[in-house]
Amino acid sequence: MKTKFTLKLNLIRNLFIYSALILAFASQSFAQTKHIVEVSNNKFTPSELVINVGDTIEWKNIQGFHNVNGKQTSYPSNPESFGNSTGMGWTYSHVFTIAGDYDYQCDPHVQWGMVGTFEVKSSGNKKYLVEVSNNKFTPKERTINVGDTVEWKNIQGFHNINGKQSSYLSNPESFGNSTGTGWTFSHVFTIAGSYEYQCDPHVNFGMVGNIEVSESTYKLTINFTEMNPHIGQMFKLYLVNSADNTTVETISLDQITNADFEIHSSKLVKGNSYIIKFYSDHNGNGEYDAPPTDHAWQLVLDNVTGDTNLNYAHNGNFTDIFNTTSINDQFFREISMYPNPATNKVTIDPGNYNIKDFHISVYNISGKARSVEIEFSNMIELNVNNLESGFYFIEVKNRNEMKTLKLLKR
């Protein structure tokens, strides 16, 4: 009896240790990250973040009378609401479970530019299921990212998957299986693009499907240091695709508040190369002027392979990032905007330039694009009635030049 009792105790002890190890491993494997945002001096620090689904943001009010307002009543495009009441000395946290872009503000100080933004990214590659039955694919259409898997499950009938390039020449890669019943077929998509597929026995009955595969994107972090000469000045950064010279993203700061700060983007695509152009509005006129009037620089990023960190220490090696010389000077002089401040409509006068060549973009002070109605006639009319009060940057481009105008919406 004693031996049996000892064996039983050892078994229970071993099971307990084993269970504890499993729990510890699970806790470590599924641990999420907490991101701290300080709230003080009419600003959120940092004002921009990139996090993953399941992460927590914790706001700490260390000075002043503030709140966090990310409610969908204020920002309808936010995937979910979050926020707290106005007060002092508080700590507020929220776990974000839905991927997407989020904006928020401090209600008492939004007019002073006290706003923030962050992106919640889906972590890791995903598997998407498609049911095959009753001569149809459910769902018929899917949008996924490079590296994701689509799994088809035949739950009824005699079917197959045919996404081969011999049937669909425009498919970036081939996929498919043999005709049969009760099968499961999966494919990992590694090339971005639009894919079509069919069930061969039932294509005449409309048994077809479509998959859109988007590029996987990576995070760019630029660490700026020793920017003391530009504290209090507007700052703007452009992420430009080297291949076609298109602007992928524009990031704006209403003013530089610290000598050391970070800029974040989540628009990098694997294999692409970029020119990162940025300037500080040294003369304070709210628009870009060639150095030395404004101070401008650029960085080169070749062949992105993943998340990227770059460091930039302030120096006097300025670059005219938009080549604003000769004819460009005329462009800068002729393009004008009025009224400013504005409440309902804004007019942009193109001067002697062909209005058909113009492209207009509107960004808030966090660098997020905002949608407005634009009418092209002899002038360019922008309906800004639906914009919230605050500062905005109006980016005016034609084929060769660009000018940024600063607008106060009341």
Phi, psi and omega in degrees: 000321181296318181296316179298319181295319179296318178298321180294319178297317179297320179296315179297318180297316181295320177297321179296315180296316180299316179297319180297320179295319178297315180297319180295317179295317180297318181297320181289322184291325187254012179297139178254167185260140173257130180249129183261131174239121177275141181242112181190162174050039178059036178207155171258131182232114355284158180271350179227141179216155168234120183231176178252157175305133182095347177286160179246137168253129178243118177266131179241114178278105182258353178195132171098178185252101190220174169209175174242122180234101175240028184288150181292342174291332177265324180230086185301335182278352176298132180297333176209160181270152173202161178152171180218182181273157179290140179178192181236150171064023184266164169233129182228136179226156180212135175266123185263122186247357182237125180292151177145184179262137182233142172239153175205172185208166165261117186303315182291341188231021179297330179294339178267013177081022180275082182227162178217165180208150175204159178245133176255115184260146172290131184268128175079169177282153186241160172248130180246133183260141174230123177274141181242112180190161174050039178059035177207157173258132181232113357283158182284331182235143178223144171240122184226179176251159174305133182096346178282160181246138169251128179243120177262133178240116178277105182259354178194130172100176184254100190221174170208175173245124177232099174242028184287149181293340176291336176261326181231094187299330185277352177298130180297332176210161181268151172203159178153174180216183181272157179290139179178192179236154172062024183265165170232129181228134179228155180213134175267123182268121185248356181235128180291150177147188181255130183239141173239152177207170184209165165261117186302315182292340188232021179297329179289347176262012178082021181274081181226163179214169182219141177228127174256121181250116181266155177297141170287135182251155181234164184268136172248128174237125176247122179263108178268135178226156175061034180272029182307320183297347187243011176299131182093354182260151174296145181227139181220140181229140179238127173262113189245130176288122183295330186294317184234006177063026177270146178278116182280320182205144174241128180239127184238141169243129179301324173199152174280123185256340180224150179295330178245126180204170180239147171241135182239142172221151176236035186251006180289139178243135182304132178090343180278159175240151187221152166250127181254108183255137180207153180210159174246134183284079189295326181267357171071023181267003175082009180212168183281134171230145183297146177301149008270005179302308167251160179255123187224149182215172173209152176237154179244131178236115183255138168051075180297132179242350181173197176304138188231135174243129177237148177244137177223118176258135184306137175209173183263016179273078186282154178226136175282094191290344178239013179048049185278070177234168179044250185297332179294327176301321178296319178301314181295325181286321189280327184285125180222162182222139178202157349284163178208108012291163181223157179242321185240304184231150177232137179250132174249122180268116183279000182065228181266009182274154180287117185295337181292340181272359188272145172229130185245132175231145180238130180232144172278181186289349176269000179087008179275133179294140178237141184269128175224156175283131182235129179240126179257121173223236171286331176240174175253118183253126178249125175270105183256015185301326184274354178285144175288158179297143179144188181268144177222156175250126179257114183263118183250119181235146160237203187293328188237343186233165176212142176224137179250126180247143181258127183241137171256114178266126179252000000 
